[in-house]
């Protein structure tokens, strides 16, 4: 019908009236008609292409809608999601062979965990996998412009401060620090142990009372600007052809196969066919057909998993095991102390749980601590509890650094951890009940620093069908189903 309609429209009749306005032009009427006839011929070709099976439409679509089809849809436009997008495009064998879409529900990033974090990176973990992830990520950050620089744009500046992490241990936990130190050194991390006297000599502004041992990172540790890394990944990925969509995933279309796994026990195995993306402040949504989906939704990844029935099945069945990632709110306080420690201040982690690092110059610092399990704050908003600082943080901070007896809280904010309630480690790979959804979430506070290596790992799983750089199979979902946690003892 469209072909007949446009083919039957005489170009001369359509243009007869408008041509009067060209009589005063220096060009002849013949030139004008030929030029406009070419335009109509091009339009008729586009109209033909608008038949079913084509991506092109002669009608203007809502700006920001994702394409109707993609090879990979990544749910979550934080630093982990954009890292995965970058590595997939970097690993594709033919330029433009893979259509990758990143969906982020918060266009302002005002509640994004990435930009609300403290921006630290460390190798001082207790698990070899976490150490290797951060070592590889540190190498990536050190050579950031070899990876993420975009031609004709300014080089990436992460504002990296290489002051290292300093962990303090009490007499009770000193033996754990020694064990962690051995693991870290074996994995290749540059770390040194300090006695209380060595600690006092190196940092005279510190009160070493109660400290039995300290561990200081000498290389590849410190802090950087989270937004700069997120934007660098995003900018590079877009330059490589990744599609960006601001919208919210509201559901999936999938096929289901029912299999009997034990006598009288049936399980639904699902394969996603389509991701439904709703546009911001609108009821309009766009279904995106795709063979591969990545759940990198951070604190919201548990909700995404529930949309596929994960955790909603009968108790004591595989489908009844909930996905153990939920949002946990953490407060960050900016304090001003003119007499505080200077440029040699490391990222301090006290055994009480209080942390501290410098924030620029001029006596400004960032501090906070994680609450007890029974005191977890309300997650319905990002309001800051200032009494938490007065009652929980300040006492430990002033005890360790006497200068902080006199300070002023100048500002504060709150952000969400994608907290893995099972063992506080990242969850990577496929879920056994969903054939084509890869997970990259549950990092419990260290997702930013490990994002370059995690992105590469997920890209390897998708394109190479297995890990090539670092074996991260220990972080697979099978450990959750088998109820065998792998505990990280250096959680901050």
Buried (B, 14 or more C-beta within 10 A) or exposed (E): EEEEEBEEEEBEEEBEEEEEEBEEEEEEEEEBBEEBBEEBEEEBEEBBBBEEEEEEEEEEEEEBBBBEBBBBBBBBBBBBBBBBBBBBBBBBEEEEEBBBBBBBBEBEBEBBBBBBBBBBBBBBBBBBBBBBBBBBBBEBBEEBEEBBBBEEEEEBEBEBBBBBBBBBBBEEBBEBBEEBBEBBBEBEBBBEBBEBEBBBEBBEBBEBEBBBBBBBBEBBBBBBBBBBBBBBBBBBBBBBBBBBBBBBBEBBEBEEEEEEEEEEEEBBBBBBBBBBBBBEEEEEBBBBBBBBBBBBBBBBBBBBBEBBBBBEBEEEEBBEBBBBBBBBBBBBBBBBBEEBBEEEBBBBBBBBBBBBBBBEEEBBBBBBBBBEEEEBBEBEEBEBBEEBBEEBBBEBBBBBBEBBEEBEBEEBBBBBBBBBBBBBBBBBBBBBBBBBBBBBBBBBBBBBBBBBBBBBBBBBBBBEEEBBBBEBEBBBBEBBEEEEBBEBBBBB
